[in-house]
Amino acid sequence: MTVNADTAFHHGMFTTLRQAVKAHDGEARATGLAFEALSQYEQDSVIEFLKTLQVLPPGTRSLVVDEHGRKKHWPPHSGDSDR
């Protein structure tokens, strides 16, 4: 899987890293459950880490982007919610 591909997960079924992480049921069930048990902030932190493994396209104006390439403020301020 290349993180900065248009789709995540080896068969291209998912468009976000969060979807790919949550889809690893079965062979990675324990890891999926551990991810689900994390707080929203901790889940977001895992996703932010995974995104550091990508190469941003030329012309990207921000080093921190959301799962759709839009500028994102990180870490979020307490009380902020993206959801």
N, C-alpha and C positions, 0 to 999 in steps of 0.2 A: 504494500500500500504506500503510495506517495501522498503525503499529507496535503500538498498543494495541487493535487489533481482536482478535476471538476467534481469527482465523486470520491467518497471514502469507502473503504472496505474492499477487499480484493475483487469482488464481482461487480462493483459499481452500483450496488442497489441503494446506497444511502448517500445523501448529499451533505450531511454534516458529520463532524467528528462525534458529537453527542449521540446521534442515531447509531453510528457504527459501534461505539462503546456499549450502548445499551443492547445492541443486537447480538452480542456474543453470549447467547444462552447456550447451554450444553457444554461445549468443550472448555468454556471459561466461566461457567456458572458462578463459581465462588467469587471470582473477580467482579462479575456483574452485580452480584448481591452486595459486595463490599462498596462498589461505586454507588449503588442505590442507597446504601446506608449513610453515605456522606451528606453533610449539610449542602444546601444549594451553593453556598460560597465555596466549599471544598470541591464540589463537582465542577464548578466554574474554574477553579484553580487548576484542576487536572486538565480541562479543555485548553486553558491558556498555555499550560506547559506543552501539551501536544502540538499546539499551533506554533511553538517556537521551533519545531522541527521542520518547518516549511520555509521555502524561499518565496518572499513576497514578489509579486509581479513588478516589472519596471513601472515607475510612475506612482506607486503606492505612496500616499502622503503621510500615512501614520504607521508606526511600528506595531501598534496594538489595534487589531481589527476584530469585528465580530465574526460569526461563522459564515457571513455573507460578504465579507470584505469591507464592511462599513466601519469607520472610525469608532473605537470603543474606549471609554475611560476605564482604566484599571490601575489599582484595585478600586472597586466601587466604594463610594463613601457610605458609612453606616446609615441605614435607613433608606438607601437607594434600592431600587428593584428594577431589573430589566424585564421582569415577567408581568 
